[in-house]
Each structure stands twice: as structure tokens, then as C-alpha cells.
């Protein structure tokens, strides 16, 4: 479900559930079934992507994509031709190449936050100035996960 919501937000750049507070959003989660239509698709997105999202955001867990295991997600048509083994072996190249000469990857932030609200602007300032970066000094994350079947 969370993967579907994340994909929805990345595709449409907005949240699927509206509300002025947590209570309203929670109520919308309980009552509204999110569904992307062909007319909702931004330029460059495929109907297969919308199908993936629609199947991931099903409110009933037993009909949701992935309810029968991760291979159900991996075998969705949107991922046709994707080399999962290469990803597992960390040999897949990222489609988003970062300019490491810019402070804290400004290009990525510019890419995602071209239409900013006041809250996003303050977040952007924190991310691009390095003020909050000292908190992560010396931090190392090394994760090993067993293969997904």
C-alpha cells in the first residue's frame, strides 16, 4: 500500500487523500478508493505505471498487488525487462545522476521542489546550506538483505 501511495505522489506530485487534518485524511483513507485514470497521467507516464499504482493502493489487503508475495510486484508489466538480479548485486546504474560538485545535491532538490510552499522552502534551506548536515557526520549505513524470491 505504502509503495502505491509513494508512486502516486511521485507521479502526480500531490497526495491521493485530501483533508485539513489527520482526522479528515484518516476518514478519506477509510472511505475513498484511489484510482488513476488514463486522463490523470502526466506526460511521460505509462498506463502500466497507473495500473501498478492502482493495484498497490487497493484498500482491501487481500486484493492488493503483493498480497501473494514480492514476486507478484516484481512480475508486474511495469517492471517488464527490469533486471532484479542486477539490482540485488548493486550493478544497476541510477537513472538520476547527481552533480557531486554542488552542495548537498542541489540539482536533485531543484528537480523535486520547483514549485515550493513556505514549509518546503525552509526544508530546502536546511538541506542546501549544510546547517543540518553535521548531525550525520560519521554516519555509515551498511545494509545487507537476503535475496528476494
C-alpha positions in Angstrom: 0.0 0.0 0.0 2.7 2.5 1.0 4.6 1.8 -2.2 1.5 2.6 -4.2 0.9 5.9 -2.3 4.6 6.9 -2.8 4.4 6.1 -6.5 1.1 8.1 -6.7 2.8 11.1 -5.1 5.8 10.9 -7.3 3.7 10.6 -10.4 1.1 13.3 -9.7 3.1 15.4 -7.2 0.2 15.5 -4.8 -1.3 13.3 -2.1 -4.1 11.0 -3.0 -6.2 11.8 0.1 -7.2 15.4 1.0 -8.1 16.8 4.3 -7.3 19.7 6.6 -6.1 17.4 9.4 -5.2 13.9 10.4 -8.8 13.0 11.2 -10.1 14.0 7.7 -7.3 12.2 6.0 -7.9 9.1 8.1 -11.6 9.2 7.2 -10.8 9.6 3.5 -8.4 6.6 3.7 -11.3 4.5 5.1 -13.9 5.6 2.6 -12.2 6.6 -0.7 -10.6 4.1 -3.1 -7.9 5.9 -5.1 -7.9 5.2 -8.8 -5.8 6.7 -11.5 -7.4 7.0 -14.9 -5.7 7.4 -18.3 -6.7 11.1 -18.2 -4.8 11.6 -14.9 -1.5 10.5 -16.3 1.2 13.2 -16.7 3.2 13.3 -19.9 5.8 10.6 -20.0 4.0 8.2 -17.6 2.5 4.9 -19.0 -0.8 3.2 -18.4 1.3 0.3 -16.9 2.5 2.7 -14.2 -1.0 3.7 -13.4 -2.1 0.1 -13.3 0.8 -0.7 -10.9 -0.3 2.2 -8.6 -4.0 1.2 -8.8 -3.2 -2.4 -7.8 -0.9 -1.3 -5.0 -3.4 1.1 -3.4 -6.3 -1.3 -3.1 -7.9 -0.8 0.3 -8.5 -4.5 0.8 -5.2 -6.1 1.5 -6.1 -9.5 0.1 -6.6 -8.0 -3.4 -3.6 -5.6 -3.3 -0.6 -6.2 -5.5 2.0 -8.1 -3.5 -0.5 -9.8 -1.2 0.7 -13.1 -2.7 4.4 -12.3 -2.2 7.0 -9.9 -3.6 7.3 -11.8 -6.9 3.8 -10.6 -7.7 5.1 -7.0 -7.6 8.3 -7.8 -9.4 6.4 -9.5 -12.2 4.1 -6.6 -12.9 4.2 -5.4 -16.5 5.5 -2.0 -15.5 8.8 -3.8 -14.5 9.0 -5.8 -17.7 12.6 -6.1 -18.7 13.9 -4.8 -15.3 16.9 -6.9 -14.1 16.2 -7.6 -10.5 19.3 -9.7 -10.1 21.5 -6.7 -11.2 19.7 -4.6 -8.6 20.3 -7.1 -5.9 24.0 -7.3 -6.9 24.1 -3.5 -6.8 25.2 -3.3 -10.5 22.2 -1.3 -11.7 23.0 2.3 -12.7 20.8 5.0 -11.4 18.7 6.9 -14.0 19.2 10.0 -11.9 22.8 11.1 -11.9 23.8 13.6 -9.3 26.2 16.5 -9.7 28.5 15.9 -6.8 30.1 19.3 -7.2 27.0 21.1 -6.0 26.5 21.4 -2.2 24.3 18.6 -1.0 22.9 17.7 -4.4 21.1 20.9 -5.1 20.2 19.6 -8.6 18.0 16.9 -7.1 16.3 19.3 -4.7 15.7 21.7 -7.7 14.2 18.8 -9.6 11.8 17.8 -6.9 10.9 21.2 -5.4 10.4 23.5 -8.4 7.0 24.7 -7.0 7.6 25.2 -3.3 5.5 26.2 -0.3 6.9 28.0 2.7 7.4 24.8 4.5 9.3 23.3 1.6 11.4 26.4 1.3 12.6 26.1 4.9 13.3 22.4 4.3 15.2 23.3 1.1 17.3 25.9 3.0 18.2 23.3 5.7 19.1 20.8 3.0 21.2 23.1 0.8 23.1 25.0 3.4 24.7 22.2 5.3 23.4 23.5 8.6 21.8 20.2 9.5 24.4 18.1 7.8 26.8 18.0 10.8 24.2 15.8 12.5 25.1 13.0 10.1 28.9 13.3 10.3 30.5 9.9 10.6 27.2 8.1 9.9 27.5 5.0 7.9 24.7 2.7 6.7 25.6 -0.7 5.6 22.6 -2.9 4.9 22.5 -6.5 3.8 19.3 -8.1 2.8 18.8 -11.7 1.7 17.7 -12.2 -1.9 14.0 -11.6 -2.7 12.4 -14.6 -4.4 
